[in-house]
Amino acid sequence: MAQAPNWVCPKVSLSSWPFSQALIGRMARIYYAHTVWGQQMDVVLSRRRRGTNLTIDPVLVSEGKAAGLNLSKIAEDAIRSALRLAQQEQWLKENADAIVAYNRRVEERGLFNEGLRQF
């Protein structure tokens, strides 16, 4: 008679019930199908958003609300876009020497597949 380990389903005490190993494994898969790294999905999803204060032109806020716009999503998308652009610029700055060296090498030696190209 196998006993369910504590990690199978922390919310229900199964240690006193008789279960086969297959059933314990099935229960663990069912429980962890709704978790992310062992944490409940609703807890993980609730951490995705964080309330914050932004200073925005009040006319824009009132017009946006009147138009039915989701101002939080628009602000989040704009911040994400600006962050992506900043990361791209940082990457280009960090790799500028390698890009220049590669372009110089291509000018001197040509592309590795020049003899194979059909166009």
Secondary structure as the mmCIF struct_conf table of DSSP 4:
data_model
#
loop_
_struct_conf.conf_type_id
_struct_conf.id
_struct_conf.beg_label_comp_id
_struct_conf.beg_label_asym_id
_struct_conf.beg_label_seq_id
_struct_conf.end_label_comp_id
_struct_conf.end_label_asym_id
_struct_conf.end_label_seq_id
STRN STRN1 ALA A 2 ALA A 2
TURN_TY1_P TURN_TY1_P1 ASN A 6 TRP A 7
BEND BEND1 VAL A 8 VAL A 8
TURN_TY1_P TURN_TY1_P2 PRO A 10 LYS A 11
BEND BEND2 VAL A 12 VAL A 12
TURN_TY1_P TURN_TY1_P3 SER A 15 SER A 16
BEND BEND3 TRP A 17 TRP A 17
STRN STRN2 PHE A 19 PHE A 19
HELX_RH_AL_P HELX_RH_AL_P1 GLN A 21 TYR A 32
TURN_TY1_P TURN_TY1_P4 ALA A 33 HIS A 34
STRN STRN3 THR A 35 VAL A 36
TURN_TY1_P TURN_TY1_P5 TRP A 37 GLY A 38
STRN STRN4 GLN A 39 GLN A 40
HELX_RH_AL_P HELX_RH_AL_P2 MET A 41 SER A 46
TURN_TY1_P TURN_TY1_P6 ARG A 47 ARG A 47
BEND BEND4 ARG A 48 ARG A 48
HELX_RH_AL_P HELX_RH_AL_P3 PRO A 58 ALA A 66
TURN_TY1_P TURN_TY1_P7 ALA A 67 GLY A 68
HELX_RH_AL_P HELX_RH_AL_P4 LEU A 71 GLU A 94
TURN_TY1_P TURN_TY1_P8 ASN A 95 ASN A 95
HELX_RH_AL_P HELX_RH_AL_P5 ALA A 96 ARG A 109
TURN_TY1_P TURN_TY1_P9 PHE A 112 LEU A 116
#
